[in-house]
Amino acid sequence: MRKPIYHVFVTQESQPDPQGEKNTWWTKVGVAFAHHDKPGLNVVLTPGIAVSGKLVLLEPRDDGDTTQDTHPV
């Protein structure tokens, strides 16, 4: 089975706290694979998940973490 070349995340920013700082939450919603013989990607989203806002594609980490449920920025 081929490995995904990207993990797909939805990001959401919090409202500013009293110090004016915002947090960003990253939720993994799928993966992306390169086409076999043409330029482009196939994006596969988790079945039944609702997605809105910005999608971010990141290369998988080499630290053995296959889920990447959160990704600090």
Distance bins in CASP14 RR format, pairs under 12 A and 6 or more apart:
PFRMAT RR
TARGET T0000
AUTHOR 0000-0000-0000
RMODE 2
METHOD distances of the structure
MODEL  1
1 31 0 0 0 0 0 1 0 0 0 0 0
1 33 0 0 0 0 0 1 0 0 0 0 0
2 31 0 0 0 0 0 1 0 0 0 0 0
2 32 0 0 0 0 0 1 0 0 0 0 0
2 33 1 0 1 0 0 0 0 0 0 0 0
2 34 0 0 0 0 1 0 0 0 0 0 0
2 35 0 0 0 0 0 1 0 0 0 0 0
2 36 0 0 0 0 1 0 0 0 0 0 0
2 42 0 0 0 0 0 1 0 0 0 0 0
2 44 0 0 0 0 0 1 0 0 0 0 0
3 31 0 0 0 0 1 0 0 0 0 0 0
3 32 0 0 0 0 0 1 0 0 0 0 0
3 33 0 0 0 0 1 0 0 0 0 0 0
3 34 0 0 0 0 0 1 0 0 0 0 0
3 59 0 0 0 0 0 1 0 0 0 0 0
3 60 1 0 0 1 0 0 0 0 0 0 0
3 66 0 0 0 0 1 0 0 0 0 0 0
4 28 0 0 0 0 0 1 0 0 0 0 0
4 30 0 0 0 0 1 0 0 0 0 0 0
4 31 1 1 0 0 0 0 0 0 0 0 0
4 32 1 0 1 0 0 0 0 0 0 0 0
4 33 1 0 1 0 0 0 0 0 0 0 0
4 34 0 0 0 0 1 0 0 0 0 0 0
4 41 0 0 0 0 1 0 0 0 0 0 0
4 42 0 0 0 0 1 0 0 0 0 0 0
4 43 0 0 0 0 1 0 0 0 0 0 0
4 44 1 0 0 1 0 0 0 0 0 0 0
4 57 0 0 0 0 1 0 0 0 0 0 0
4 58 0 0 0 0 0 1 0 0 0 0 0
4 59 0 0 0 0 1 0 0 0 0 0 0
4 60 1 0 0 1 0 0 0 0 0 0 0
4 66 0 0 0 0 1 0 0 0 0 0 0
4 68 0 0 0 0 0 1 0 0 0 0 0
5 31 0 0 0 0 1 0 0 0 0 0 0
5 32 1 0 0 1 0 0 0 0 0 0 0
5 33 1 0 0 1 0 0 0 0 0 0 0
5 34 1 0 1 0 0 0 0 0 0 0 0
5 35 0 0 0 0 0 1 0 0 0 0 0
5 40 0 0 0 0 0 1 0 0 0 0 0
5 41 1 0 0 1 0 0 0 0 0 0 0
5 42 0 0 0 0 0 1 0 0 0 0 0
5 43 0 0 0 0 0 1 0 0 0 0 0
5 44 0 0 0 0 0 1 0 0 0 0 0
5 57 0 0 0 0 1 0 0 0 0 0 0
5 58 0 0 0 0 0 1 0 0 0 0 0
5 59 1 0 0 1 0 0 0 0 0 0 0
5 60 1 0 0 1 0 0 0 0 0 0 0
6 28 0 0 0 0 0 1 0 0 0 0 0
6 29 0 0 0 0 0 1 0 0 0 0 0
6 30 0 0 0 0 1 0 0 0 0 0 0
6 31 1 0 0 1 0 0 0 0 0 0 0
6 32 1 0 1 0 0 0 0 0 0 0 0
6 33 0 0 0 0 1 0 0 0 0 0 0
6 34 0 0 0 0 1 0 0 0 0 0 0
6 40 0 0 0 0 0 1 0 0 0 0 0
6 41 1 0 0 1 0 0 0 0 0 0 0
6 42 0 0 0 0 0 1 0 0 0 0 0
6 43 0 0 0 0 1 0 0 0 0 0 0
6 44 0 0 0 0 0 1 0 0 0 0 0
6 55 0 0 0 0 0 1 0 0 0 0 0
6 56 0 0 0 0 1 0 0 0 0 0 0
6 57 1 1 0 0 0 0 0 0 0 0 0
6 58 1 0 0 1 0 0 0 0 0 0 0
6 59 1 0 0 1 0 0 0 0 0 0 0
6 60 1 0 0 1 0 0 0 0 0 0 0
6 61 0 0 0 0 0 1 0 0 0 0 0
6 68 0 0 0 0 0 1 0 0 0 0 0
6 71 0 0 0 0 0 1 0 0 0 0 0
7 26 0 0 0 0 1 0 0 0 0 0 0
7 27 0 0 0 0 0 1 0 0 0 0 0
7 28 1 0 1 0 0 0 0 0 0 0 0
7 29 0 0 0 0 1 0 0 0 0 0 0
7 30 1 0 0 1 0 0 0 0 0 0 0
7 31 1 0 1 0 0 0 0 0 0 0 0
7 32 1 0 0 1 0 0 0 0 0 0 0
7 33 0 0 0 0 0 1 0 0 0 0 0
7 43 0 0 0 0 0 1 0 0 0 0 0
7 44 0 0 0 0 0 1 0 0 0 0 0
7 45 0 0 0 0 0 1 0 0 0 0 0
7 46 0 0 0 0 0 1 0 0 0 0 0
7 55 0 0 0 0 0 1 0 0 0 0 0
7 56 0 0 0 0 1 0 0 0 0 0 0
7 57 1 0 0 1 0 0 0 0 0 0 0
7 58 1 0 1 0 0 0 0 0 0 0 0
7 59 1 0 0 1 0 0 0 0 0 0 0
7 60 1 0 1 0 0 0 0 0 0 0 0
7 61 0 0 0 0 1 0 0 0 0 0 0
7 65 0 0 0 0 1 0 0 0 0 0 0
7 66 0 0 0 0 1 0 0 0 0 0 0
7 67 0 0 0 0 1 0 0 0 0 0 0
7 68 1 0 1 0 0 0 0 0 0 0 0
7 69 0 0 0 0 1 0 0 0 0 0 0
7 70 0 0 0 0 0 1 0 0 0 0 0
7 71 0 0 0 0 1 0 0 0 0 0 0
8 26 0 0 0 0 0 1 0 0 0 0 0
8 27 0 0 0 0 1 0 0 0 0 0 0
8 28 1 0 0 1 0 0 0 0 0 0 0
8 29 1 0 1 0 0 0 0 0 0 0 0
8 30 1 0 1 0 0 0 0 0 0 0 0
8 31 1 0 0 1 0 0 0 0 0 0 0
8 32 1 0 1 0 0 0 0 0 0 0 0
8 33 0 0 0 0 0 1 0 0 0 0 0
8 41 0 0 0 0 1 0 0 0 0 0 0
8 42 0 0 0 0 0 1 0 0 0 0 0
8 43 1 0 1 0 0 0 0 0 0 0 0
8 44 0 0 0 0 1 0 0 0 0 0 0
8 45 1 0 0 1 0 0 0 0 0 0 0
8 46 0 0 0 0 1 0 0 0 0 0 0
8 49 0 0 0 0 0 1 0 0 0 0 0
8 51 0 0 0 0 1 0 0 0 0 0 0
8 54 0 0 0 0 0 1 0 0 0 0 0
8 55 1 0 1 0 0 0 0 0 0 0 0
8 56 1 0 0 1 0 0 0 0 0 0 0
8 57 1 0 1 0 0 0 0 0 0 0 0
8 58 0 0 0 0 1 0 0 0 0 0 0
8 59 0 0 0 0 0 1 0 0 0 0 0
8 60 0 0 0 0 0 1 0 0 0 0 0
8 68 0 0 0 0 0 1 0 0 0 0 0
8 71 0 0 0 0 0 1 0 0 0 0 0
9 24 0 0 0 0 0 1 0 0 0 0 0
9 25 0 0 0 0 1 0 0 0 0 0 0
9 26 1 0 1 0 0 0 0 0 0 0 0
9 27 1 0 0 1 0 0 0 0 0 0 0
9 28 1 0 1 0 0 0 0 0 0 0 0
9 29 1 0 0 1 0 0 0 0 0 0 0
9 30 0 0 0 0 1 0 0 0 0 0 0
9 31 0 0 0 0 0 1 0 0 0 0 0
9 32 0 0 0 0 0 1 0 0 0 0 0
9 43 0 0 0 0 0 1 0 0 0 0 0
9 45 0 0 0 0 0 1 0 0 0 0 0
9 46 0 0 0 0 0 1 0 0 0 0 0
9 49 0 0 0 0 0 1 0 0 0 0 0
9 51 0 0 0 0 0 1 0 0 0 0 0
9 53 0 0 0 0 0 1 0 0 0 0 0
9 54 0 0 0 0 1 0 0 0 0 0 0
9 55 1 0 0 1 0 0 0 0 0 0 0
9 56 1 0 1 0 0 0 0 0 0 0 0
9 57 1 0 0 1 0 0 0 0 0 0 0
9 58 1 0 0 1 0 0 0 0 0 0 0
9 59 0 0 0 0 0 1 0 0 0 0 0
9 60 0 0 0 0 0 1 0 0 0 0 0
9 67 0 0 0 0 0 1 0 0 0 0 0
9 68 1 0 0 1 0 0 0 0 0 0 0
9 69 0 0 0 0 1 0 0 0 0 0 0
9 70 0 0 0 0 1 0 0 0 0 0 0
9 71 1 0 0 1 0 0 0 0 0 0 0
9 72 0 0 0 0 0 1 0 0 0 0 0
9 73 0 0 0 0 0 1 0 0 0 0 0
10 24 0 0 0 0 0 1 0 0 0 0 0
10 25 0 0 0 0 1 0 0 0 0 0 0
10 26 1 0 0 1 0 0 0 0 0 0 0
10 27 1 0 1 0 0 0 0 0 0 0 0
10 28 0 0 0 0 1 0 0 0 0 0 0
10 29 1 0 1 0 0 0 0 0 0 0 0
10 30 0 0 0 0 1 0 0 0 0 0 0
10 45 0 0 0 0 1 0 0 0 0 0 0
10 46 0 0 0 0 0 1 0 0 0 0 0
10 49 0 0 0 0 1 0 0 0 0 0 0
10 50 0 0 0 0 1 0 0 0 0 0 0
10 51 1 0 1 0 0 0 0 0 0 0 0
10 52 1 0 0 1 0 0 0 0 0 0 0
10 53 1 0 0 1 0 0 0 0 0 0 0
10 54 1 0 0 1 0 0 0 0 0 0 0
10 55 1 0 0 1 0 0 0 0 0 0 0
10 56 1 0 0 1 0 0 0 0 0 0 0
10 57 0 0 0 0 0 1 0 0 0 0 0
10 69 0 0 0 0 0 1 0 0 0 0 0
10 70 0 0 0 0 0 1 0 0 0 0 0
10 71 0 0 0 0 0 1 0 0 0 0 0
11 22 0 0 0 0 0 1 0 0 0 0 0
11 23 0 0 0 0 0 1 0 0 0 0 0
11 24 1 0 1 0 0 0 0 0 0 0 0
11 25 1 0 0 1 0 0 0 0 0 0 0
11 26 1 0 1 0 0 0 0 0 0 0 0
11 27 1 0 0 1 0 0 0 0 0 0 0
11 28 0 0 0 0 0 1 0 0 0 0 0
11 29 0 0 0 0 0 1 0 0 0 0 0
11 51 0 0 0 0 0 1 0 0 0 0 0
11 52 0 0 0 0 0 1 0 0 0 0 0
11 53 0 0 0 0 1 0 0 0 0 0 0
11 54 1 0 1 0 0 0 0 0 0 0 0
11 55 0 0 0 0 1 0 0 0 0 0 0
11 56 1 0 1 0 0 0 0 0 0 0 0
11 57 0 0 0 0 0 1 0 0 0 0 0
11 58 0 0 0 0 0 1 0 0 0 0 0
11 70 0 0 0 0 0 1 0 0 0 0 0
11 71 0 0 0 0 1 0 0 0 0 0 0
11 72 0 0 0 0 0 1 0 0 0 0 0
11 73 0 0 0 0 1 0 0 0 0 0 0
12 22 0 0 0 0 0 1 0 0 0 0 0
12 23 0 0 0 0 1 0 0 0 0 0 0
12 24 1 0 0 1 0 0 0 0 0 0 0
12 25 1 0 1 0 0 0 0 0 0 0 0
12 26 0 0 0 0 1 0 0 0 0 0 0
12 27 1 0 0 1 0 0 0 0 0 0 0
12 29 0 0 0 0 0 1 0 0 0 0 0
12 51 0 0 0 0 0 1 0 0 0 0 0
12 52 0 0 0 0 1 0 0 0 0 0 0
12 53 0 0 0 0 1 0 0 0 0 0 0
12 54 0 0 0 0 1 0 0 0 0 0 0
12 55 0 0 0 0 0 1 0 0 0 0 0
12 56 0 0 0 0 0 1 0 0 0 0 0
12 70 0 0 0 0 0 1 0 0 0 0 0
13 20 0 0 0 0 0 1 0 0 0 0 0
13 21 0 0 0 0 0 1 0 0 0 0 0
13 22 1 0 1 0 0 0 0 0 0 0 0
13 23 1 0 0 1 0 0 0 0 0 0 0
13 24 1 0 1 0 0 0 0 0 0 0 0
13 25 1 0 0 1 0 0 0 0 0 0 0
13 26 0 0 0 0 0 1 0 0 0 0 0
13 53 0 0 0 0 0 1 0 0 0 0 0
13 54 0 0 0 0 1 0 0 0 0 0 0
13 73 0 0 0 0 0 1 0 0 0 0 0
14 20 0 0 0 0 0 1 0 0 0 0 0
14 21 0 0 0 0 1 0 0 0 0 0 0
14 22 1 0 1 0 0 0 0 0 0 0 0
14 23 1 0 1 0 0 0 0 0 0 0 0
14 24 1 0 0 1 0 0 0 0 0 0 0
14 25 1 0 0 1 0 0 0 0 0 0 0
15 21 0 0 0 0 0 1 0 0 0 0 0
15 22 1 0 0 1 0 0 0 0 0 0 0
15 23 0 0 0 0 1 0 0 0 0 0 0
16 22 1 0 1 0 0 0 0 0 0 0 0
16 23 0 0 0 0 1 0 0 0 0 0 0
17 23 0 0 0 0 1 0 0 0 0 0 0
22 73 0 0 0 0 0 1 0 0 0 0 0
23 70 0 0 0 0 0 1 0 0 0 0 0
23 72 0 0 0 0 0 1 0 0 0 0 0
23 73 0 0 0 0 1 0 0 0 0 0 0
24 54 0 0 0 0 0 1 0 0 0 0 0
24 56 0 0 0 0 1 0 0 0 0 0 0
24 70 0 0 0 0 1 0 0 0 0 0 0
24 71 0 0 0 0 1 0 0 0 0 0 0
24 72 0 0 0 0 1 0 0 0 0 0 0
24 73 1 0 1 0 0 0 0 0 0 0 0
25 56 0 0 0 0 0 1 0 0 0 0 0
25 69 0 0 0 0 1 0 0 0 0 0 0
25 70 1 0 0 1 0 0 0 0 0 0 0
25 71 0 0 0 0 1 0 0 0 0 0 0
25 72 0 0 0 0 0 1 0 0 0 0 0
25 73 0 0 0 0 0 1 0 0 0 0 0
26 54 0 0 0 0 0 1 0 0 0 0 0
26 55 0 0 0 0 0 1 0 0 0 0 0
26 56 1 0 0 1 0 0 0 0 0 0 0
26 57 0 0 0 0 0 1 0 0 0 0 0
26 58 0 0 0 0 1 0 0 0 0 0 0
26 67 0 0 0 0 0 1 0 0 0 0 0
26 68 1 0 0 1 0 0 0 0 0 0 0
26 69 1 0 0 1 0 0 0 0 0 0 0
26 70 1 0 1 0 0 0 0 0 0 0 0
26 71 1 0 1 0 0 0 0 0 0 0 0
26 72 0 0 0 0 1 0 0 0 0 0 0
26 73 1 0 0 1 0 0 0 0 0 0 0
27 45 0 0 0 0 0 1 0 0 0 0 0
27 46 0 0 0 0 1 0 0 0 0 0 0
27 49 0 0 0 0 1 0 0 0 0 0 0
27 50 0 0 0 0 0 1 0 0 0 0 0
27 51 0 0 0 0 1 0 0 0 0 0 0
27 52 0 0 0 0 0 1 0 0 0 0 0
27 53 0 0 0 0 0 1 0 0 0 0 0
27 54 0 0 0 0 0 1 0 0 0 0 0
27 55 0 0 0 0 0 1 0 0 0 0 0
27 56 0 0 0 0 0 1 0 0 0 0 0
27 67 0 0 0 0 0 1 0 0 0 0 0
27 68 0 0 0 0 0 1 0 0 0 0 0
27 69 1 0 0 1 0 0 0 0 0 0 0
27 70 0 0 0 0 1 0 0 0 0 0 0
27 71 0 0 0 0 1 0 0 0 0 0 0
28 44 0 0 0 0 0 1 0 0 0 0 0
28 45 0 0 0 0 0 1 0 0 0 0 0
28 46 0 0 0 0 1 0 0 0 0 0 0
28 49 0 0 0 0 1 0 0 0 0 0 0
28 51 0 0 0 0 0 1 0 0 0 0 0
28 55 0 0 0 0 0 1 0 0 0 0 0
28 56 0 0 0 0 0 1 0 0 0 0 0
28 57 0 0 0 0 0 1 0 0 0 0 0
28 58 0 0 0 0 1 0 0 0 0 0 0
28 60 0 0 0 0 0 1 0 0 0 0 0
28 61 0 0 0 0 0 1 0 0 0 0 0
28 65 0 0 0 0 0 1 0 0 0 0 0
28 66 0 0 0 0 0 1 0 0 0 0 0
28 67 1 0 0 1 0 0 0 0 0 0 0
28 68 1 0 1 0 0 0 0 0 0 0 0
28 69 1 0 1 0 0 0 0 0 0 0 0
28 70 0 0 0 0 1 0 0 0 0 0 0
28 71 0 0 0 0 1 0 0 0 0 0 0
29 43 0 0 0 0 1 0 0 0 0 0 0
29 44 0 0 0 0 1 0 0 0 0 0 0
29 45 1 0 1 0 0 0 0 0 0 0 0
29 46 1 0 1 0 0 0 0 0 0 0 0
29 47 0 0 0 0 0 1 0 0 0 0 0
29 48 0 0 0 0 1 0 0 0 0 0 0
29 49 1 0 1 0 0 0 0 0 0 0 0
29 50 0 0 0 0 1 0 0 0 0 0 0
29 51 1 0 1 0 0 0 0 0 0 0 0
29 52 0 0 0 0 0 1 0 0 0 0 0
29 53 0 0 0 0 0 1 0 0 0 0 0
29 54 0 0 0 0 0 1 0 0 0 0 0
29 55 1 0 0 1 0 0 0 0 0 0 0
29 56 0 0 0 0 1 0 0 0 0 0 0
29 57 0 0 0 0 0 1 0 0 0 0 0
29 68 0 0 0 0 0 1 0 0 0 0 0
29 69 0 0 0 0 0 1 0 0 0 0 0
30 41 0 0 0 0 0 1 0 0 0 0 0
30 42 0 0 0 0 0 1 0 0 0 0 0
30 43 1 0 0 1 0 0 0 0 0 0 0
30 44 1 0 1 0 0 0 0 0 0 0 0
30 45 1 0 1 0 0 0 0 0 0 0 0
30 46 1 0 1 0 0 0 0 0 0 0 0
30 47 0 0 0 0 1 0 0 0 0 0 0
30 48 0 0 0 0 0 1 0 0 0 0 0
30 49 0 0 0 0 1 0 0 0 0 0 0
30 51 0 0 0 0 1 0 0 0 0 0 0
30 55 0 0 0 0 1 0 0 0 0 0 0
30 56 0 0 0 0 0 1 0 0 0 0 0
30 57 0 0 0 0 1 0 0 0 0 0 0
30 58 0 0 0 0 0 1 0 0 0 0 0
30 60 0 0 0 0 0 1 0 0 0 0 0
30 67 0 0 0 0 0 1 0 0 0 0 0
30 68 0 0 0 0 0 1 0 0 0 0 0
30 69 0 0 0 0 0 1 0 0 0 0 0
31 41 0 0 0 0 1 0 0 0 0 0 0
31 42 0 0 0 0 1 0 0 0 0 0 0
31 43 1 0 0 1 0 0 0 0 0 0 0
31 44 1 0 1 0 0 0 0 0 0 0 0
31 45 0 0 0 0 1 0 0 0 0 0 0
31 46 0 0 0 0 1 0 0 0 0 0 0
31 55 0 0 0 0 0 1 0 0 0 0 0
31 57 0 0 0 0 1 0 0 0 0 0 0
31 58 0 0 0 0 0 1 0 0 0 0 0
31 59 0 0 0 0 0 1 0 0 0 0 0
31 60 0 0 0 0 1 0 0 0 0 0 0
31 66 0 0 0 0 0 1 0 0 0 0 0
31 67 0 0 0 0 0 1 0 0 0 0 0
31 68 0 0 0 0 0 1 0 0 0 0 0
32 40 0 0 0 0 1 0 0 0 0 0 0
32 41 1 0 1 0 0 0 0 0 0 0 0
32 42 1 0 0 1 0 0 0 0 0 0 0
32 43 1 0 1 0 0 0 0 0 0 0 0
32 44 1 0 0 1 0 0 0 0 0 0 0
32 45 0 0 0 0 1 0 0 0 0 0 0
32 55 0 0 0 0 1 0 0 0 0 0 0
32 56 0 0 0 0 0 1 0 0 0 0 0
32 57 1 0 1 0 0 0 0 0 0 0 0
32 58 0 0 0 0 1 0 0 0 0 0 0
32 59 0 0 0 0 0 1 0 0 0 0 0
32 60 0 0 0 0 0 1 0 0 0 0 0
33 40 0 0 0 0 1 0 0 0 0 0 0
33 41 1 0 0 1 0 0 0 0 0 0 0
33 42 1 0 1 0 0 0 0 0 0 0 0
33 43 0 0 0 0 1 0 0 0 0 0 0
33 44 1 0 0 1 0 0 0 0 0 0 0
33 57 0 0 0 0 0 1 0 0 0 0 0
33 60 0 0 0 0 0 1 0 0 0 0 0
34 40 1 0 0 1 0 0 0 0 0 0 0
34 41 1 0 0 1 0 0 0 0 0 0 0
34 42 1 0 0 1 0 0 0 0 0 0 0
34 43 0 0 0 0 0 1 0 0 0 0 0
34 57 0 0 0 0 0 1 0 0 0 0 0
34 59 0 0 0 0 0 1 0 0 0 0 0
35 41 1 0 0 1 0 0 0 0 0 0 0
35 42 1 0 0 1 0 0 0 0 0 0 0
35 43 0 0 0 0 0 1 0 0 0 0 0
36 42 0 0 0 0 1 0 0 0 0 0 0
40 57 0 0 0 0 0 1 0 0 0 0 0
41 55 0 0 0 0 0 1 0 0 0 0 0
41 57 1 0 0 1 0 0 0 0 0 0 0
42 57 0 0 0 0 0 1 0 0 0 0 0
43 51 0 0 0 0 0 1 0 0 0 0 0
43 55 1 0 0 1 0 0 0 0 0 0 0
43 56 0 0 0 0 0 1 0 0 0 0 0
43 57 1 0 0 1 0 0 0 0 0 0 0
44 57 0 0 0 0 0 1 0 0 0 0 0
45 51 1 0 0 1 0 0 0 0 0 0 0
45 52 0 0 0 0 0 1 0 0 0 0 0
45 55 0 0 0 0 1 0 0 0 0 0 0
45 57 0 0 0 0 0 1 0 0 0 0 0
46 67 0 0 0 0 0 1 0 0 0 0 0
46 69 0 0 0 0 0 1 0 0 0 0 0
49 55 0 0 0 0 0 1 0 0 0 0 0
56 68 0 0 0 0 0 1 0 0 0 0 0
56 71 0 0 0 0 1 0 0 0 0 0 0
56 73 0 0 0 0 1 0 0 0 0 0 0
57 68 0 0 0 0 0 1 0 0 0 0 0
57 71 0 0 0 0 0 1 0 0 0 0 0
58 65 0 0 0 0 0 1 0 0 0 0 0
58 68 1 0 0 1 0 0 0 0 0 0 0
58 70 0 0 0 0 0 1 0 0 0 0 0
58 71 1 0 0 1 0 0 0 0 0 0 0
58 72 0 0 0 0 0 1 0 0 0 0 0
58 73 0 0 0 0 0 1 0 0 0 0 0
59 68 0 0 0 0 0 1 0 0 0 0 0
59 71 0 0 0 0 0 1 0 0 0 0 0
60 66 1 0 0 1 0 0 0 0 0 0 0
60 67 0 0 0 0 0 1 0 0 0 0 0
60 68 1 0 0 1 0 0 0 0 0 0 0
60 71 0 0 0 0 0 1 0 0 0 0 0
61 67 0 0 0 0 0 1 0 0 0 0 0
61 68 1 0 0 1 0 0 0 0 0 0 0
61 69 0 0 0 0 0 1 0 0 0 0 0
61 70 0 0 0 0 0 1 0 0 0 0 0
61 71 0 0 0 0 1 0 0 0 0 0 0
61 72 0 0 0 0 0 1 0 0 0 0 0
62 68 0 0 0 0 0 1 0 0 0 0 0
63 71 0 0 0 0 0 1 0 0 0 0 0
65 71 0 0 0 0 1 0 0 0 0 0 0
END
